[in-house]
Amino acid sequence: MTLLIVYLILALGISFLCSILEAVLLSVPPSYLETLSQQGSRLAGQLRKIKKNISSPLAAILSLNTIAHTIGAAGVGAQATLVFGEAWFGVISAVLTLLILVLSEIIPKTIGASWNRQLSIPLVPVLRFIMFIMYPLVWLSNQLTRLITSGKHMVTLSRDEMAAMANIGKQEGVLAEDESKTIYNLLRLRNIPVSSIMTPRTVLISLPENMQLREFLQKMNEIPVSRILLWKNEPDNITGYFLKSEALENLARDRHRKKLGDLKRDLMIVYEGLPVMGLYQKMLAAREHIALVVDEYGEVAGVVTQEDIFETMTGMEILDETDVHTDLQQLARELWKKRNPAGRE
């Protein structure tokens, strides 16, 4: 009877531990371990390295679990036959199966998955010990894994999953709605073309290069932007831009006859299909705040600014006291419909 109890406790106990280790290993977030590791936790760093090659610890855990089940079942069956007789063998087998299912699978895996963060660090020494004693089987498993996967690196977290995590963070109250939206939008920047965020050509504000500052002074209050486009010969021939502040500075010095072309600055030119992230990197590198957008034929399609990029990142319109229209793309569509009544849907 004593051996029966010993076999049963060993089988269920070892299997219980293996199931908890498996659940914790698979469910603890890499981000949590990275955070603890940066805070100086040596055990968190060890577990993070173990998770990078997760086939090794899983092979050790599952091998030990299988051995415990096999030896335990055989030992319990043999001792039960000796103690209760062969007539009770079927009953003992059914009870053992139920105990293994509940006590060594369902309960420990539920505990491990629910308390993965709290259990992850204390269980690291146990996991390392199991990997050490099961090393021969782990080595064999690694060789088979390399043969099957051909050495391919498995990505543990995709961009779509990160975006989903931001949404989950909002639902669980970890992130505010604006924080979740910003993270989601940041992950989309490399897939959004510049044409989706630019100010369309039909609503651009531009002035001729040969206009004098005294003429500009009369129009200044009608122009809400601080960087104003310049054209030469025809409005579609954009040649650069000037700063309203620089024009005001020259007016303050009584340079009323000076032409806007004398204040002209070079304008960065980008293709309308360029991803927003690529545009942002270009602007930062060139220290530019505005760029001219052209289509595949080199024709002017619109203008884009750093403000447009920030609005795309945050999902909010950035307005100041001079902004009359909140969405210039919507304004462009409305103007087009007014000029083309037959084109309305």
C-alpha positions in Angstrom: 0.0 0.0 0.0 2.9 2.3 0.8 4.5 1.9 -2.6 1.1 2.5 -4.3 0.8 5.9 -2.5 4.5 6.7 -3.3 4.1 6.0 -7.0 0.8 8.0 -7.1 2.3 11.0 -5.3 5.5 11.0 -7.4 3.5 10.7 -10.7 1.0 13.4 -9.9 3.5 15.7 -8.1 6.2 15.6 -10.9 3.5 16.0 -13.6 1.9 18.9 -11.6 5.2 20.7 -11.5 5.9 20.1 -15.2 2.5 21.4 -16.2 2.9 24.6 -14.2 6.4 25.1 -15.7 5.0 24.6 -19.2 2.1 27.0 -18.7 4.3 29.7 -17.2 7.0 29.4 -19.9 4.5 29.7 -22.7 2.3 32.4 -21.2 4.7 34.9 -19.5 5.1 37.9 -21.8 8.6 38.6 -23.2 8.0 42.3 -22.5 7.6 41.5 -18.8 10.9 39.6 -18.6 12.6 42.4 -20.6 11.4 45.0 -18.1 12.6 43.0 -15.1 15.9 42.3 -16.8 16.5 46.0 -17.4 15.7 46.6 -13.7 18.6 44.2 -12.8 16.8 40.9 -12.3 19.4 38.1 -13.1 16.7 35.4 -13.1 14.5 37.3 -15.5 17.5 37.6 -17.9 18.1 33.9 -17.6 14.4 33.1 -18.4 14.4 35.5 -21.3 17.4 33.7 -22.8 15.6 30.3 -22.2 12.5 31.5 -24.0 14.5 32.6 -27.1 15.2 28.9 -27.6 12.0 27.6 -26.3 12.3 24.1 -27.8 15.0 23.1 -25.3 13.0 23.8 -22.1 9.8 22.4 -23.6 11.7 19.2 -24.6 13.0 18.9 -21.0 9.6 19.5 -19.4 7.6 17.2 -21.7 10.2 14.4 -21.5 10.1 14.5 -17.7 6.3 14.7 -17.7 6.0 11.7 -20.0 8.5 9.7 -17.9 6.5 10.5 -14.7 3.2 9.5 -16.3 4.6 6.2 -17.7 6.5 5.1 -14.6 3.7 6.3 -12.3 1.0 4.6 -14.2 2.9 1.3 -14.4 3.9 1.5 -10.7 0.4 2.3 -9.5 -1.1 -0.4 -11.7 1.2 -3.0 -10.5 0.8 -2.1 -6.8 -3.0 -1.8 -7.2 -3.1 -5.3 -8.6 -1.1 -6.6 -5.6 -3.2 -4.7 -3.0 -6.7 -4.9 -4.4 -6.5 -7.8 -6.9 -6.9 -7.9 -10.7 -10.6 -7.4 -10.4 -10.1 -3.7 -9.4 -7.5 -3.0 -12.2 -10.0 -1.3 -14.5 -11.4 0.9 -11.7 -7.9 1.9 -10.5 -6.9 2.8 -14.1 -10.1 5.0 -14.5 -9.4 6.8 -11.2 -5.8 7.3 -12.1 -6.7 8.7 -15.5 -9.1 11.2 -13.9 -6.6 12.2 -11.2 -3.9 12.8 -13.9 -6.3 14.9 -16.0 -7.5 17.1 -13.2 -4.5 17.3 -10.8 -1.7 17.2 -13.2 -3.1 18.9 -16.3 -6.2 21.2 -15.8 -5.4 22.6 -12.4 -1.7 23.3 -12.7 -1.9 24.7 -16.2 -4.7 27.0 -15.1 -2.6 28.2 -12.2 0.5 28.6 -14.4 -1.4 30.6 -17.0 -3.2 32.8 -14.5 -0.2 33.5 -12.3 2.6 33.4 -14.9 4.2 36.7 -13.9 4.2 35.8 -10.1 5.5 32.3 -10.7 8.0 32.9 -13.5 11.0 34.1 -11.5 10.7 31.7 -8.6 10.5 28.7 -11.0 13.6 29.6 -13.0 16.0 27.5 -10.8 13.7 24.6 -11.0 13.4 24.9 -14.8 17.2 25.1 -15.1 17.6 22.0 -12.9 15.2 20.0 -15.1 17.0 21.1 -18.2 20.3 19.9 -16.7 19.1 16.4 -15.7 17.3 16.0 -19.0 20.1 17.3 -21.2 20.6 14.2 -23.3 17.0 14.2 -24.4 17.1 18.0 -24.8 20.1 17.7 -27.1 18.4 15.1 -29.2 15.3 17.3 -29.4 17.3 20.3 -30.6 18.9 18.2 -33.4 15.4 17.1 -34.6 14.1 20.6 -34.3 16.9 22.0 -36.4 16.3 19.3 -39.0 12.5 20.1 -39.2 12.8 23.9 -39.1 16.0 24.1 -41.2 17.4 26.7 -38.7 14.7 29.3 -39.5 14.1 31.9 -36.8 10.5 32.0 -35.6 9.1 35.5 -35.0 7.5 35.7 -31.6 5.6 38.9 -32.1 4.3 40.4 -35.3 3.3 44.0 -36.0 -0.4 43.0 -36.2 -0.1 41.4 -32.8 1.5 44.5 -31.3 -1.3 46.6 -32.7 -3.8 44.2 -31.1 -1.9 44.4 -27.8 -2.4 48.2 -27.9 -6.1 47.7 -28.3 -6.2 45.1 -25.5 -4.2 47.5 -23.3 -7.0 50.1 -23.8 -9.7 47.6 -23.0 -8.0 46.5 -19.8 -7.3 50.1 -18.7 -3.5 49.8 -18.9 -3.4 52.4 -21.7 -5.5 55.5 -22.2 -7.5 55.7 -25.4 -5.3 58.3 -27.0 -2.2 56.3 -26.0 -3.6 53.2 -27.6 -4.5 55.1 -30.8 -1.1 56.6 -31.1 0.7 53.2 -30.8 -1.7 51.7 -33.4 -1.1 54.6 -35.8 2.7 54.5 -35.3 2.6 50.9 -36.4 0.7 51.9 -39.6 3.0 54.7 -40.7 5.1 52.6 -43.0 1.9 51.4 -44.9 0.3 54.8 -45.3 1.3 56.8 -48.4 2.0 60.5 -48.3 -0.9 61.1 -50.6 -3.3 60.1 -47.8 -2.2 62.9 -45.5 -1.1 65.7 -47.7 -3.0 69.0 -48.4 -4.3 68.6 -52.0 -3.1 71.0 -54.7 -6.6 72.4 -55.2 -6.6 74.1 -51.8 -2.9 75.2 -51.6 -2.1 78.8 -50.8 0.7 80.2 -53.0 1.9 83.6 -54.2 4.0 84.8 -57.2 7.7 85.3 -56.7 7.6 88.8 -58.1 5.0 90.1 -55.6 6.4 92.9 -53.4 6.2 92.8 -49.6 3.9 95.8 -49.6 1.4 93.8 -51.7 1.8 90.8 -49.4 1.0 93.0 -46.4 -2.4 93.7 -47.8 -3.1 89.9 -48.2 -1.3 88.7 -45.1 -4.4 88.5 -42.9 -6.1 86.2 -45.4 -3.3 83.7 -45.2 -3.4 81.4 -42.2 -0.2 79.4 -42.8 3.3 80.3 -41.7 5.1 78.7 -44.6 3.8 80.1 -47.9 4.5 78.6 -51.3 5.9 80.6 -54.2 5.3 80.1 -57.9 6.9 81.5 -61.1 5.1 82.2 -64.4 2.1 80.0 -63.4 0.6 78.8 -60.1 1.4 75.2 -60.9 5.1 75.9 -61.2 6.0 75.9 -57.5 9.6 77.0 -57.0 9.9 77.2 -53.2 8.5 78.8 -50.1 9.1 81.6 -47.7 8.4 82.2 -44.0 5.7 84.7 -43.0 7.8 85.7 -40.0 10.8 86.6 -42.2 8.5 88.7 -44.4 7.2 90.5 -41.4 10.8 91.1 -40.2 11.6 92.8 -43.5 8.4 94.8 -43.4 9.4 96.1 -40.0 12.7 97.3 -41.5 10.8 99.2 -44.2 11.8 96.9 -47.0 8.4 97.2 -48.7 9.6 97.0 -52.2 11.5 93.7 -51.6 10.1 90.8 -53.6 8.9 87.6 -52.1 11.4 85.7 -54.3 14.2 87.3 -52.4 13.0 85.3 -49.3 12.6 82.1 -51.2 13.8 78.8 -49.6 14.3 75.5 -51.3 11.4 73.1 -51.0 11.9 69.3 -50.5 10.2 67.2 -53.1 8.8 63.8 -52.4 6.8 61.2 -54.4 3.1 60.8 -53.4 3.6 57.0 -52.9 6.3 57.4 -50.3 5.3 55.9 -46.9 4.7 58.4 -44.1 7.5 56.9 -42.0 10.0 57.4 -44.9 8.8 61.0 -45.2 9.3 61.6 -41.5 12.8 60.2 -41.6 13.7 62.4 -44.6 12.3 65.5 -42.9 14.2 64.9 -39.7 17.4 64.3 -41.6 17.0 67.4 -43.7 15.6 69.5 -40.8 12.7 70.5 -43.0 9.1 71.1 -41.9 7.4 71.1 -45.3 7.7 69.2 -48.6 6.1 69.4 -52.0 4.4 66.2 -53.1 4.5 65.2 -56.8 2.7 62.4 -58.7 4.1 59.8 -61.1 4.3 62.4 -63.9 6.1 65.0 -61.8 3.1 67.2 -61.5 2.3 68.9 -58.2 -0.1 66.8 -56.1 -0.1 68.7 -52.9 2.0 69.7 -49.8 2.8 67.8 -46.6 4.1 69.2 -43.3 5.4 67.7 -40.1 2.1 68.8 -38.6 0.3 66.4 -41.0 2.6 63.5 -39.8 1.9 64.3 -36.1 -1.8 64.4 -36.8 -1.5 60.9 -38.4 0.5 59.6 -35.4 -2.0 60.9 -32.8 -5.2 60.6 -34.8 -6.1 64.1 -33.8 -6.3 67.4 -35.8 -3.8 69.9 -34.6 -5.5 73.3 -34.9 -4.6 76.9 -33.9 -6.6 80.1 -33.7 -6.0 80.9 -37.4 -7.3 77.6 -38.8 -10.7 78.0 -40.6 -11.0 74.5 -42.0 -10.2 71.5 -39.9 -9.8 69.1 -42.8 -8.3 70.5 -46.0 -8.7 67.2 -47.9 -12.4 67.3 -47.2 -12.5 70.9 -48.3 -10.8 69.9 -51.6 -13.4 67.2 -52.2 -16.2 69.7 -51.5 -14.7 72.3 -53.9 -14.3 69.7 -56.6 -18.0 68.7 -56.2 -19.1 72.3 -56.6 -17.1 72.7 -59.8 -18.3 69.3 -61.1 -22.0 68.8 -60.1 -22.3 65.9 -62.5 -19.5 64.0 -60.7 -21.5 63.7 -57.4 -22.4 60.2 -56.3 
